Amino acid sequence: MDIVARDDGEPTPAELASIEAEWPLIEVDLALLDAEIAEVVAGPWGSALAWRRYRRLARQVLGAAQRTAVDAGGWDSAVAA
């Protein structure tokens, strides 16, 4: 099988599948970034609720990262990497 270089700038089907598999992690990571920005903007006037939101999202990022790693090749391969 010959490999043909794609020069059109579009992602391959394999790349799209990879992005789709990682989307839950990307989505929660963006939500965490929003919470971090809100904390920075609030400065010392930030609320306890905003801090709890940040901590909850940080836990969700870790969970999504773990699920993505497990789906990609098993927990053992994720820990070894």
mmCIF file of the N, C-alpha and C atoms, coordinates in Angstrom:
data_MODEL
# 
_entry.id   MODEL 
# 
loop_
_atom_site.group_PDB 
_atom_site.id 
_atom_site.type_symbol 
_atom_site.label_atom_id 
_atom_site.label_alt_id 
_atom_site.label_comp_id 
_atom_site.label_asym_id 
_atom_site.label_entity_id 
_atom_site.label_seq_id 
_atom_site.pdbx_PDB_ins_code 
_atom_site.Cartn_x 
_atom_site.Cartn_y 
_atom_site.Cartn_z 
_atom_site.occupancy 
_atom_site.B_iso_or_equiv 
_atom_site.pdbx_formal_charge 
_atom_site.auth_seq_id 
_atom_site.auth_comp_id 
_atom_site.auth_asym_id 
_atom_site.auth_atom_id 
_atom_site.pdbx_PDB_model_num 
ATOM 1   N N  . MET A 1 1  ? 0.838   -1.171 0.000  1.00 0.00 ? 1  MET A N  1 
ATOM 2   C CA . MET A 1 1  ? 0.000   0.000  0.000  1.00 0.00 ? 1  MET A CA 1 
ATOM 3   C C  . MET A 1 1  ? 0.886   1.238  0.000  1.00 0.00 ? 1  MET A C  1 
ATOM 4   N N  . ASP A 1 2  ? 0.611   2.140  -0.915 1.00 0.00 ? 2  ASP A N  1 
ATOM 5   C CA . ASP A 1 2  ? 1.350   3.391  -0.980 1.00 0.00 ? 2  ASP A CA 1 
ATOM 6   C C  . ASP A 1 2  ? 0.718   4.422  -0.050 1.00 0.00 ? 2  ASP A C  1 
ATOM 7   N N  . ILE A 1 3  ? 1.555   5.152  0.610  1.00 0.00 ? 3  ILE A N  1 
ATOM 8   C CA . ILE A 1 3  ? 1.068   6.230  1.466  1.00 0.00 ? 3  ILE A CA 1 
ATOM 9   C C  . ILE A 1 3  ? 1.143   7.525  0.670  1.00 0.00 ? 3  ILE A C  1 
ATOM 10  N N  . VAL A 1 4  ? 0.013   8.166  0.540  1.00 0.00 ? 4  VAL A N  1 
ATOM 11  C CA . VAL A 1 4  ? -0.055  9.405  -0.217 1.00 0.00 ? 4  VAL A CA 1 
ATOM 12  C C  . VAL A 1 4  ? -0.092  10.570 0.773  1.00 0.00 ? 4  VAL A C  1 
ATOM 13  N N  . ALA A 1 5  ? 0.843   11.469 0.627  1.00 0.00 ? 5  ALA A N  1 
ATOM 14  C CA . ALA A 1 5  ? 0.884   12.637 1.504  1.00 0.00 ? 5  ALA A CA 1 
ATOM 15  C C  . ALA A 1 5  ? -0.294  13.549 1.177  1.00 0.00 ? 5  ALA A C  1 
ATOM 16  N N  . ARG A 1 6  ? -0.978  13.979 2.204  1.00 0.00 ? 6  ARG A N  1 
ATOM 17  C CA . ARG A 1 6  ? -2.097  14.905 2.020  1.00 0.00 ? 6  ARG A CA 1 
ATOM 18  C C  . ARG A 1 6  ? -1.574  16.298 2.270  1.00 0.00 ? 6  ARG A C  1 
ATOM 19  N N  . ASP A 1 7  ? -1.797  17.141 1.313  1.00 0.00 ? 7  ASP A N  1 
ATOM 20  C CA . ASP A 1 7  ? -1.283  18.498 1.420  1.00 0.00 ? 7  ASP A CA 1 
ATOM 21  C C  . ASP A 1 7  ? -2.414  19.525 1.422  1.00 0.00 ? 7  ASP A C  1 
ATOM 22  N N  . ASP A 1 8  ? -3.638  19.038 1.689  1.00 0.00 ? 8  ASP A N  1 
ATOM 23  C CA . ASP A 1 8  ? -4.774  19.949 1.640  1.00 0.00 ? 8  ASP A CA 1 
ATOM 24  C C  . ASP A 1 8  ? -5.063  20.602 2.984  1.00 0.00 ? 8  ASP A C  1 
ATOM 25  N N  . GLY A 1 9  ? -4.334  20.252 4.018  1.00 0.00 ? 9  GLY A N  1 
ATOM 26  C CA . GLY A 1 9  ? -4.513  20.869 5.331  1.00 0.00 ? 9  GLY A CA 1 
ATOM 27  C C  . GLY A 1 9  ? -5.676  20.301 6.124  1.00 0.00 ? 9  GLY A C  1 
ATOM 28  N N  . GLU A 1 10 ? -6.406  19.377 5.551  1.00 0.00 ? 10 GLU A N  1 
ATOM 29  C CA . GLU A 1 10 ? -7.551  18.780 6.235  1.00 0.00 ? 10 GLU A CA 1 
ATOM 30  C C  . GLU A 1 10 ? -7.096  17.568 7.045  1.00 0.00 ? 10 GLU A C  1 
ATOM 31  N N  . PRO A 1 11 ? -7.758  17.331 8.189  1.00 0.00 ? 11 PRO A N  1 
ATOM 32  C CA . PRO A 1 11 ? -7.387  16.154 8.985  1.00 0.00 ? 11 PRO A CA 1 
ATOM 33  C C  . PRO A 1 11 ? -7.832  14.867 8.298  1.00 0.00 ? 11 PRO A C  1 
ATOM 34  N N  . THR A 1 12 ? -7.078  13.823 8.532  1.00 0.00 ? 12 THR A N  1 
ATOM 35  C CA . THR A 1 12 ? -7.419  12.512 7.992  1.00 0.00 ? 12 THR A CA 1 
ATOM 36  C C  . THR A 1 12 ? -8.554  11.918 8.824  1.00 0.00 ? 12 THR A C  1 
ATOM 37  N N  . PRO A 1 13 ? -9.208  10.881 8.312  1.00 0.00 ? 13 PRO A N  1 
ATOM 38  C CA . PRO A 1 13 ? -10.243 10.216 9.119  1.00 0.00 ? 13 PRO A CA 1 
ATOM 39  C C  . PRO A 1 13 ? -9.705  9.690  10.449 1.00 0.00 ? 13 PRO A C  1 
ATOM 40  N N  . ALA A 1 14 ? -8.476  9.213  10.467 1.00 0.00 ? 14 ALA A N  1 
ATOM 41  C CA . ALA A 1 14 ? -7.878  8.728  11.716 1.00 0.00 ? 14 ALA A CA 1 
ATOM 42  C C  . ALA A 1 14 ? -7.673  9.867  12.703 1.00 0.00 ? 14 ALA A C  1 
ATOM 43  N N  . GLU A 1 15 ? -7.244  11.014 12.203 1.00 0.00 ? 15 GLU A N  1 
ATOM 44  C CA . GLU A 1 15 ? -7.066  12.175 13.076 1.00 0.00 ? 15 GLU A CA 1 
ATOM 45  C C  . GLU A 1 15 ? -8.399  12.659 13.624 1.00 0.00 ? 15 GLU A C  1 
ATOM 46  N N  . LEU A 1 16 ? -9.426  12.644 12.790 1.00 0.00 ? 16 LEU A N  1 
ATOM 47  C CA . LEU A 1 16 ? -10.761 13.034 13.250 1.00 0.00 ? 16 LEU A CA 1 
ATOM 48  C C  . LEU A 1 16 ? -11.279 12.079 14.320 1.00 0.00 ? 16 LEU A C  1 
ATOM 49  N N  . ALA A 1 17 ? -11.028 10.792 14.137 1.00 0.00 ? 17 ALA A N  1 
ATOM 50  C CA . ALA A 1 17 ? -11.447 9.804  15.132 1.00 0.00 ? 17 ALA A CA 1 
ATOM 51  C C  . ALA A 1 17 ? -10.714 10.025 16.448 1.00 0.00 ? 17 ALA A C  1 
ATOM 52  N N  . SER A 1 18 ? -9.439  10.376 16.373 1.00 0.00 ? 18 SER A N  1 
ATOM 53  C CA . SER A 1 18 ? -8.659  10.649 17.576 1.00 0.00 ? 18 SER A CA 1 
ATOM 54  C C  . SER A 1 18 ? -9.197  11.875 18.316 1.00 0.00 ? 18 SER A C  1 
ATOM 55  N N  . ILE A 1 19 ? -9.522  12.915 17.571 1.00 0.00 ? 19 ILE A N  1 
ATOM 56  C CA . ILE A 1 19 ? -10.088 14.119 18.177 1.00 0.00 ? 19 ILE A CA 1 
ATOM 57  C C  . ILE A 1 19 ? -11.424 13.797 18.830 1.00 0.00 ? 19 ILE A C  1 
ATOM 58  N N  . GLU A 1 20 ? -12.243 13.020 18.142 1.00 0.00 ? 20 GLU A N  1 
ATOM 59  C CA . GLU A 1 20 ? -13.551 12.637 18.676 1.00 0.00 ? 20 GLU A CA 1 
ATOM 60  C C  . GLU A 1 20 ? -13.391 11.850 19.977 1.00 0.00 ? 20 GLU A C  1 
ATOM 61  N N  . ALA A 1 21 ? -12.407 10.958 20.022 1.00 0.00 ? 21 ALA A N  1 
ATOM 62  C CA . ALA A 1 21 ? -12.171 10.167 21.230 1.00 0.00 ? 21 ALA A CA 1 
ATOM 63  C C  . ALA A 1 21 ? -11.701 11.034 22.393 1.00 0.00 ? 21 ALA A C  1 
ATOM 64  N N  . GLU A 1 22 ? -10.962 12.090 22.094 1.00 0.00 ? 22 GLU A N  1 
ATOM 65  C CA . GLU A 1 22 ? -10.430 12.966 23.140 1.00 0.00 ? 22 GLU A CA 1 
ATOM 66  C C  . GLU A 1 22 ? -11.363 14.133 23.463 1.00 0.00 ? 22 GLU A C  1 
ATOM 67  N N  . TRP A 1 23 ? -12.478 14.258 22.749 1.00 0.00 ? 23 TRP A N  1 
ATOM 68  C CA . TRP A 1 23 ? -13.325 15.429 22.937 1.00 0.00 ? 23 TRP A CA 1 
ATOM 69  C C  . TRP A 1 23 ? -13.832 15.607 24.368 1.00 0.00 ? 23 TRP A C  1 
ATOM 70  N N  . PRO A 1 24 ? -14.240 14.558 25.095 1.00 0.00 ? 24 PRO A N  1 
ATOM 71  C CA . PRO A 1 24 ? -14.670 14.790 26.485 1.00 0.00 ? 24 PRO A CA 1 
ATOM 72  C C  . PRO A 1 24 ? -13.578 15.465 27.326 1.00 0.00 ? 24 PRO A C  1 
ATOM 73  N N  . LEU A 1 25 ? -12.339 15.074 27.119 1.00 0.00 ? 25 LEU A N  1 
ATOM 74  C CA . LEU A 1 25 ? -11.230 15.700 27.850 1.00 0.00 ? 25 LEU A CA 1 
ATOM 75  C C  . LEU A 1 25 ? -11.042 17.150 27.411 1.00 0.00 ? 25 LEU A C  1 
ATOM 76  N N  . ILE A 1 26 ? -11.113 17.395 26.116 1.00 0.00 ? 26 ILE A N  1 
ATOM 77  C CA . ILE A 1 26 ? -10.966 18.759 25.602 1.00 0.00 ? 26 ILE A CA 1 
ATOM 78  C C  . ILE A 1 26 ? -12.056 19.653 26.155 1.00 0.00 ? 26 ILE A C  1 
ATOM 79  N N  . GLU A 1 27 ? -13.289 19.149 26.169 1.00 0.00 ? 27 GLU A N  1 
ATOM 80  C CA . GLU A 1 27 ? -14.436 19.937 26.631 1.00 0.00 ? 27 GLU A CA 1 
ATOM 81  C C  . GLU A 1 27 ? -14.309 20.325 28.102 1.00 0.00 ? 27 GLU A C  1 
ATOM 82  N N  . VAL A 1 28 ? -13.953 19.367 28.954 1.00 0.00 ? 28 VAL A N  1 
ATOM 83  C CA . VAL A 1 28 ? -13.841 19.675 30.378 1.00 0.00 ? 28 VAL A CA 1 
ATOM 84  C C  . VAL A 1 28 ? -12.610 20.541 30.647 1.00 0.00 ? 28 VAL A C  1 
ATOM 85  N N  . ASP A 1 29 ? -11.574 20.374 29.841 1.00 0.00 ? 29 ASP A N  1 
ATOM 86  C CA . ASP A 1 29 ? -10.385 21.218 29.987 1.00 0.00 ? 29 ASP A CA 1 
ATOM 87  C C  . ASP A 1 29 ? -10.710 22.683 29.647 1.00 0.00 ? 29 ASP A C  1 
ATOM 88  N N  . LEU A 1 30 ? -11.539 22.887 28.633 1.00 0.00 ? 30 LEU A N  1 
ATOM 89  C CA . LEU A 1 30 ? -11.965 24.254 28.300 1.00 0.00 ? 30 LEU A CA 1 
ATOM 90  C C  . LEU A 1 30 ? -12.821 24.858 29.407 1.00 0.00 ? 30 LEU A C  1 
ATOM 91  N N  . ALA A 1 31 ? -13.679 24.041 30.017 1.00 0.00 ? 31 ALA A N  1 
ATOM 92  C CA . ALA A 1 31 ? -14.494 24.529 31.130 1.00 0.00 ? 31 ALA A CA 1 
ATOM 93  C C  . ALA A 1 31 ? -13.608 24.913 32.313 1.00 0.00 ? 31 ALA A C  1 
ATOM 94  N N  . LEU A 1 32 ? -12.559 24.122 32.557 1.00 0.00 ? 32 LEU A N  1 
ATOM 95  C CA . LEU A 1 32 ? -11.619 24.451 33.632 1.00 0.00 ? 32 LEU A CA 1 
ATOM 96  C C  . LEU A 1 32 ? -10.901 25.762 33.333 1.00 0.00 ? 32 LEU A C  1 
ATOM 97  N N  . LEU A 1 33 ? -10.510 25.960 32.091 1.00 0.00 ? 33 LEU A N  1 
ATOM 98  C CA . LEU A 1 33 ? -9.869  27.212 31.708 1.00 0.00 ? 33 LEU A CA 1 
ATOM 99  C C  . LEU A 1 33 ? -10.807 28.400 31.964 1.00 0.00 ? 33 LEU A C  1 
ATOM 100 N N  . ASP A 1 34 ? -12.077 28.240 31.628 1.00 0.00 ? 34 ASP A N  1 
ATOM 101 C CA . ASP A 1 34 ? -13.054 29.303 31.910 1.00 0.00 ? 34 ASP A CA 1 
ATOM 102 C C  . ASP A 1 34 ? -13.118 29.609 33.402 1.00 0.00 ? 34 ASP A C  1 
ATOM 103 N N  . ALA A 1 35 ? -13.114 28.564 34.230 1.00 0.00 ? 35 ALA A N  1 
ATOM 104 C CA . ALA A 1 35 ? -13.156 28.762 35.680 1.00 0.00 ? 35 ALA A CA 1 
ATOM 105 C C  . ALA A 1 35 ? -11.890 29.459 36.169 1.00 0.00 ? 35 ALA A C  1 
ATOM 106 N N  . GLU A 1 36 ? -10.740 29.092 35.612 1.00 0.00 ? 36 GLU A N  1 
ATOM 107 C CA . GLU A 1 36 ? -9.489  29.742 36.000 1.00 0.00 ? 36 GLU A CA 1 
ATOM 108 C C  . GLU A 1 36 ? -9.510  31.224 35.634 1.00 0.00 ? 36 GLU A C  1 
ATOM 109 N N  . ILE A 1 37 ? -10.018 31.532 34.453 1.00 0.00 ? 37 ILE A N  1 
ATOM 110 C CA . ILE A 1 37 ? -10.100 32.926 34.031 1.00 0.00 ? 37 ILE A CA 1 
ATOM 111 C C  . ILE A 1 37 ? -11.031 33.697 34.962 1.00 0.00 ? 37 ILE A C  1 
ATOM 112 N N  . ALA A 1 38 ? -12.149 33.081 35.322 1.00 0.00 ? 38 ALA A N  1 
ATOM 113 C CA . ALA A 1 38 ? -13.087 33.735 36.243 1.00 0.00 ? 38 ALA A CA 1 
ATOM 114 C C  . ALA A 1 38 ? -12.428 34.017 37.587 1.00 0.00 ? 38 ALA A C  1 
ATOM 115 N N  . GLU A 1 39 ? -11.605 33.090 38.069 1.00 0.00 ? 39 GLU A N  1 
ATOM 116 C CA . GLU A 1 39 ? -10.901 33.294 39.341 1.00 0.00 ? 39 GLU A CA 1 
ATOM 117 C C  . GLU A 1 39 ? -9.901  34.443 39.241 1.00 0.00 ? 39 GLU A C  1 
ATOM 118 N N  . VAL A 1 40 ? -9.179  34.513 38.146 1.00 0.00 ? 40 VAL A N  1 
ATOM 119 C CA . VAL A 1 40 ? -8.200  35.580 37.962 1.00 0.00 ? 40 VAL A CA 1 
ATOM 120 C C  . VAL A 1 40 ? -8.892  36.927 37.890 1.00 0.00 ? 40 VAL A C  1 
ATOM 121 N N  . VAL A 1 41 ? -9.992  36.988 37.137 1.00 0.00 ? 41 VAL A N  1 
ATOM 122 C CA . VAL A 1 41 ? -10.729 38.240 36.991 1.00 0.00 ? 41 VAL A CA 1 
ATOM 123 C C  . VAL A 1 41 ? -11.322 38.671 38.323 1.00 0.00 ? 41 VAL A C  1 
ATOM 124 N N  . ALA A 1 42 ? -11.831 37.711 39.109 1.00 0.00 ? 42 ALA A N  1 
ATOM 125 C CA . ALA A 1 42 ? -12.459 38.046 40.392 1.00 0.00 ? 42 ALA A CA 1 
ATOM 126 C C  . ALA A 1 42 ? -11.429 38.523 41.404 1.00 0.00 ? 42 ALA A C  1 
ATOM 127 N N  . GLY A 1 43 ? -10.195 38.043 41.265 1.00 0.00 ? 43 GLY A N  1 
ATOM 128 C CA . GLY A 1 43 ? -9.139  38.448 42.193 1.00 0.00 ? 43 GLY A CA 1 
ATOM 129 C C  . GLY A 1 43 ? -9.495  38.077 43.627 1.00 0.00 ? 43 GLY A C  1 
ATOM 130 N N  . PRO A 1 44 ? -9.190  38.941 44.573 1.00 0.00 ? 44 PRO A N  1 
ATOM 131 C CA . PRO A 1 44 ? -9.449  38.623 45.976 1.00 0.00 ? 44 PRO A CA 1 
ATOM 132 C C  . PRO A 1 44 ? -10.947 38.618 46.309 1.00 0.00 ? 44 PRO A C  1 
ATOM 133 N N  . TRP A 1 45 ? -11.776 39.034 45.370 1.00 0.00 ? 45 TRP A N  1 
ATOM 134 C CA . TRP A 1 45 ? -13.208 39.075 45.633 1.00 0.00 ? 45 TRP A CA 1 
ATOM 135 C C  . TRP A 1 45 ? -13.915 37.824 45.133 1.00 0.00 ? 45 TRP A C  1 
ATOM 136 N N  . GLY A 1 46 ? -13.148 36.802 44.780 1.00 0.00 ? 46 GLY A N  1 
ATOM 137 C CA . GLY A 1 46 ? -13.730 35.552 44.304 1.00 0.00 ? 46 GLY A CA 1 
ATOM 138 C C  . GLY A 1 46 ? -14.560 34.890 45.394 1.00 0.00 ? 46 GLY A C  1 
ATOM 139 N N  . SER A 1 47 ? -15.556 34.150 44.984 1.00 0.00 ? 47 SER A N  1 
ATOM 140 C CA . SER A 1 47 ? -16.462 33.522 45.944 1.00 0.00 ? 47 SER A CA 1 
ATOM 141 C C  . SER A 1 47 ? -16.049 32.078 46.234 1.00 0.00 ? 47 SER A C  1 
ATOM 142 N N  . ALA A 1 48 ? -16.569 31.571 47.333 1.00 0.00 ? 48 ALA A N  1 
ATOM 143 C CA . ALA A 1 48 ? -16.343 30.173 47.678 1.00 0.00 ? 48 ALA A CA 1 
ATOM 144 C C  . ALA A 1 48 ? -16.981 29.265 46.626 1.00 0.00 ? 48 ALA A C  1 
ATOM 145 N N  . LEU A 1 49 ? -18.094 29.697 46.070 1.00 0.00 ? 49 LEU A N  1 
ATOM 146 C CA . LEU A 1 49 ? -18.761 28.917 45.025 1.00 0.00 ? 49 LEU A CA 1 
ATOM 147 C C  . LEU A 1 49 ? -17.877 28.790 43.784 1.00 0.00 ? 49 LEU A C  1 
ATOM 148 N N  . ALA A 1 50 ? -17.214 29.868 43.409 1.00 0.00 ? 50 ALA A N  1 
ATOM 149 C CA . ALA A 1 50 ? -16.315 29.831 42.249 1.00 0.00 ? 50 ALA A CA 1 
ATOM 150 C C  . ALA A 1 50 ? -15.148 28.883 42.520 1.00 0.00 ? 50 ALA A C  1 
ATOM 151 N N  . TRP A 1 51 ? -14.632 28.884 43.735 1.00 0.00 ? 51 TRP A N  1 
ATOM 152 C CA . TRP A 1 51 ? -13.530 27.997 44.087 1.00 0.00 ? 51 TRP A CA 1 
ATOM 153 C C  . TRP A 1 51 ? -13.975 26.536 44.037 1.00 0.00 ? 51 TRP A C  1 
ATOM 154 N N  . ARG A 1 52 ? -15.184 26.265 44.539 1.00 0.00 ? 52 ARG A N  1 
ATOM 155 C CA . ARG A 1 52 ? -15.708 24.894 44.473 1.00 0.00 ? 52 ARG A CA 1 
ATOM 156 C C  . ARG A 1 52 ? -15.899 24.472 43.021 1.00 0.00 ? 52 ARG A C  1 
ATOM 157 N N  . ARG A 1 53 ? -16.368 25.380 42.163 1.00 0.00 ? 53 ARG A N  1 
ATOM 158 C CA . ARG A 1 53 ? -16.535 25.081 40.740 1.00 0.00 ? 53 ARG A CA 1 
ATOM 159 C C  . ARG A 1 53 ? -15.184 24.707 40.127 1.00 0.00 ? 53 ARG A C  1 
ATOM 160 N N  . TYR A 1 54 ? -14.165 25.473 40.466 1.00 0.00 ? 54 TYR A N  1 
ATOM 161 C CA . TYR A 1 54 ? -12.827 25.192 39.953 1.00 0.00 ? 54 TYR A CA 1 
ATOM 162 C C  . TYR A 1 54 ? -12.349 23.809 40.395 1.00 0.00 ? 54 TYR A C  1 
ATOM 163 N N  . ARG A 1 55 ? -12.503 23.499 41.684 1.00 0.00 ? 55 ARG A N  1 
ATOM 164 C CA . ARG A 1 55 ? -12.052 22.188 42.194 1.00 0.00 ? 55 ARG A CA 1 
ATOM 165 C C  . ARG A 1 55 ? -12.819 21.047 41.549 1.00 0.00 ? 55 ARG A C  1 
ATOM 166 N N  . ARG A 1 56 ? -14.136 21.224 41.359 1.00 0.00 ? 56 ARG A N  1 
ATOM 167 C CA . ARG A 1 56 ? -14.949 20.195 40.724 1.00 0.00 ? 56 ARG A CA 1 
ATOM 168 C C  . ARG A 1 56 ? -14.485 19.959 39.290 1.00 0.00 ? 56 ARG A C  1 
ATOM 169 N N  . LEU A 1 57 ? -14.227 21.033 38.563 1.00 0.00 ? 57 LEU A N  1 
ATOM 170 C CA . LEU A 1 57 ? -13.776 20.896 37.180 1.00 0.00 ? 57 LEU A CA 1 
ATOM 171 C C  . LEU A 1 57 ? -12.384 20.274 37.104 1.00 0.00 ? 57 LEU A C  1 
ATOM 172 N N  . ALA A 1 58 ? -11.529 20.594 38.054 1.00 0.00 ? 58 ALA A N  1 
ATOM 173 C CA . ALA A 1 58 ? -10.193 19.986 38.070 1.00 0.00 ? 58 ALA A CA 1 
ATOM 174 C C  . ALA A 1 58 ? -10.305 18.478 38.256 1.00 0.00 ? 58 ALA A C  1 
ATOM 175 N N  . ARG A 1 59 ? -11.219 18.043 39.130 1.00 0.00 ? 59 ARG A N  1 
ATOM 176 C CA . ARG A 1 59 ? -11.438 16.599 39.299 1.00 0.00 ? 59 ARG A CA 1 
ATOM 177 C C  . ARG A 1 59 ? -11.998 15.978 38.025 1.00 0.00 ? 59 ARG A C  1 
ATOM 178 N N  . GLN A 1 60 ? -12.889 16.704 37.348 1.00 0.00 ? 60 GLN A N  1 
ATOM 179 C CA . GLN A 1 60 ? -13.454 16.192 36.100 1.00 0.00 ? 60 GLN A CA 1 
ATOM 180 C C  . GLN A 1 60 ? -12.380 16.055 35.022 1.00 0.00 ? 60 GLN A C  1 
ATOM 181 N N  . VAL A 1 61 ? -11.434 16.976 34.986 1.00 0.00 ? 61 VAL A N  1 
ATOM 182 C CA . VAL A 1 61 ? -10.334 16.882 34.021 1.00 0.00 ? 61 VAL A CA 1 
ATOM 183 C C  . VAL A 1 61 ? -9.522  15.617 34.288 1.00 0.00 ? 61 VAL A C  1 
ATOM 184 N N  . LEU A 1 62 ? -9.219  15.360 35.548 1.00 0.00 ? 62 LEU A N  1 
ATOM 185 C CA . LEU A 1 62 ? -8.450  14.159 35.882 1.00 0.00 ? 62 LEU A CA 1 
ATOM 186 C C  . LEU A 1 62 ? -9.209  12.894 35.502 1.00 0.00 ? 62 LEU A C  1 
ATOM 187 N N  . GLY A 1 63 ? -10.506 12.871 35.777 1.00 0.00 ? 63 GLY A N  1 
ATOM 188 C CA . GLY A 1 63 ? -11.319 11.711 35.417 1.00 0.00 ? 63 GLY A CA 1 
ATOM 189 C C  . GLY A 1 63 ? -11.397 11.507 33.916 1.00 0.00 ? 63 GLY A C  1 
ATOM 190 N N  . ALA A 1 64 ? -11.594 12.598 33.185 1.00 0.00 ? 64 ALA A N  1 
ATOM 191 C CA . ALA A 1 64 ? -11.658 12.498 31.720 1.00 0.00 ? 64 ALA A CA 1 
ATOM 192 C C  . ALA A 1 64 ? -10.314 12.062 31.148 1.00 0.00 ? 64 ALA A C  1 
ATOM 193 N N  . ALA A 1 65 ? -9.235  12.560 31.714 1.00 0.00 ? 65 ALA A N  1 
ATOM 194 C CA . ALA A 1 65 ? -7.902  12.161 31.244 1.00 0.00 ? 65 ALA A CA 1 
ATOM 195 C C  . ALA A 1 65 ? -7.677  10.673 31.498 1.00 0.00 ? 65 ALA A C  1 
ATOM 196 N N  . GLN A 1 66 ? -8.120  10.200 32.637 1.00 0.00 ? 66 GLN A N  1 
ATOM 197 C CA . GLN A 1 66 ? -7.973  8.779  32.947 1.00 0.00 ? 66 GLN A CA 1 
ATOM 198 C C  . GLN A 1 66 ? -8.808  7.939  31.980 1.00 0.00 ? 66 GLN A C  1 
ATOM 199 N N  . ARG A 1 67 ? -10.053 8.323  31.737 1.00 0.00 ? 67 ARG A N  1 
ATOM 200 C CA . ARG A 1 67 ? -10.905 7.568  30.814 1.00 0.00 ? 67 ARG A CA 1 
ATOM 201 C C  . ARG A 1 67 ? -10.324 7.578  29.404 1.00 0.00 ? 67 ARG A C  1 
ATOM 202 N N  . THR A 1 68 ? -9.791  8.718  28.982 1.00 0.00 ? 68 THR A N  1 
ATOM 203 C CA . THR A 1 68 ? -9.197  8.816  27.647 1.00 0.00 ? 68 THR A CA 1 
ATOM 204 C C  . THR A 1 68 ? -7.979  7.898  27.548 1.00 0.00 ? 68 THR A C  1 
ATOM 205 N N  . ALA A 1 69 ? -7.161  7.873  28.594 1.00 0.00 ? 69 ALA A N  1 
ATOM 206 C CA . ALA A 1 69 ? -5.978  7.014  28.586 1.00 0.00 ? 69 ALA A CA 1 
ATOM 207 C C  . ALA A 1 69 ? -6.367  5.540  28.575 1.00 0.00 ? 69 ALA A C  1 
ATOM 208 N N  . VAL A 1 70 ? -7.379  5.189  29.348 1.00 0.00 ? 70 VAL A N  1 
ATOM 209 C CA . VAL A 1 70 ? -7.823  3.798  29.392 1.00 0.00 ? 70 VAL A CA 1 
ATOM 210 C C  . VAL A 1 70 ? -8.394  3.386  28.042 1.00 0.00 ? 70 VAL A C  1 
ATOM 211 N N  . ASP A 1 71 ? -9.191  4.259  27.433 1.00 0.00 ? 71 ASP A N  1 
ATOM 212 C CA . ASP A 1 71 ? -9.781  3.955  26.132 1.00 0.00 ? 71 ASP A CA 1 
ATOM 213 C C  . ASP A 1 71 ? -8.716  3.843  25.046 1.00 0.00 ? 71 ASP A C  1 
ATOM 214 N N  . ALA A 1 72 ? -7.621  4.555  25.217 1.00 0.00 ? 72 ALA A N  1 
ATOM 215 C CA . ALA A 1 72 ? -6.587  4.579  24.184 1.00 0.00 ? 72 ALA A CA 1 
ATOM 216 C C  . ALA A 1 72 ? -5.723  3.321  24.188 1.00 0.00 ? 72 ALA A C  1 
ATOM 217 N N  . GLY A 1 73 ? -5.664  2.622  25.301 1.00 0.00 ? 73 GLY A N  1 
ATOM 218 C CA . GLY A 1 73 ? -4.800  1.443  25.275 1.00 0.00 ? 73 GLY A CA 1 
ATOM 219 C C  . GLY A 1 73 ? -4.733  0.697  26.582 1.00 0.00 ? 73 GLY A C  1 
ATOM 220 N N  . GLY A 1 74 ? -5.619  0.988  27.470 1.00 0.00 ? 74 GLY A N  1 
ATOM 221 C CA . GLY A 1 74 ? -5.606  0.292  28.740 1.00 0.00 ? 74 GLY A CA 1 
ATOM 222 C C  . GLY A 1 74 ? -4.887  1.074  29.809 1.00 0.00 ? 74 GLY A C  1 
ATOM 223 N N  . TRP A 1 75 ? -5.268  0.837  31.027 1.00 0.00 ? 75 TRP A N  1 
ATOM 224 C CA . TRP A 1 75 ? -4.713  1.583  32.141 1.00 0.00 ? 75 TRP A CA 1 
ATOM 225 C C  . TRP A 1 75 ? -3.218  1.352  32.277 1.00 0.00 ? 75 TRP A C  1 
ATOM 226 N N  . ASP A 1 76 ? -2.756  0.122  32.083 1.00 0.00 ? 76 ASP A N  1 
ATOM 227 C CA . ASP A 1 76 ? -1.334  -0.178 32.230 1.00 0.00 ? 76 ASP A CA 1 
ATOM 228 C C  . ASP A 1 76 ? -0.495  0.644  31.246 1.00 0.00 ? 76 ASP A C  1 
ATOM 229 N N  . SER A 1 77 ? -0.955  0.768  30.012 1.00 0.00 ? 77 SER A N  1 
ATOM 230 C CA . SER A 1 77 ? -0.181  1.547  29.038 1.00 0.00 ? 77 SER A CA 1 
ATOM 231 C C  . SER A 1 77 ? -0.250  3.031  29.375 1.00 0.00 ? 77 SER A C  1 
ATOM 232 N N  . ALA A 1 78 ? -1.348  3.478  29.965 1.00 0.00 ? 78 ALA A N  1 
ATOM 233 C CA . ALA A 1 78 ? -1.470  4.892  30.341 1.00 0.00 ? 78 ALA A CA 1 
ATOM 234 C C  . ALA A 1 78 ? -0.544  5.218  31.509 1.00 0.00 ? 78 ALA A C  1 
ATOM 235 N N  . VAL A 1 79 ? -0.416  4.295  32.457 1.00 0.00 ? 79 VAL A N  1 
ATOM 236 C CA . VAL A 1 79 ? 0.446   4.528  33.609 1.00 0.00 ? 79 VAL A CA 1 
ATOM 237 C C  . VAL A 1 79 ? 1.906   4.466  33.193 1.00 0.00 ? 79 VAL A C  1 
ATOM 238 N N  . ALA A 1 80 ? 2.241   3.578  32.263 1.00 0.00 ? 80 ALA A N  1 
ATOM 239 C CA . ALA A 1 80 ? 3.620   3.413  31.819 1.00 0.00 ? 80 ALA A CA 1 
ATOM 240 C C  . ALA A 1 80 ? 4.104   4.590  30.999 1.00 0.00 ? 80 ALA A C  1 
ATOM 241 N N  . ALA A 1 81 ? 3.195   5.312  30.396 1.00 0.00 ? 81 ALA A N  1 
ATOM 242 C CA . ALA A 1 81 ? 3.598   6.418  29.505 1.00 0.00 ? 81 ALA A CA 1 
ATOM 243 C C  . ALA A 1 81 ? 4.079   7.622  30.245 1.00 0.00 ? 81 ALA A C  1 
# 
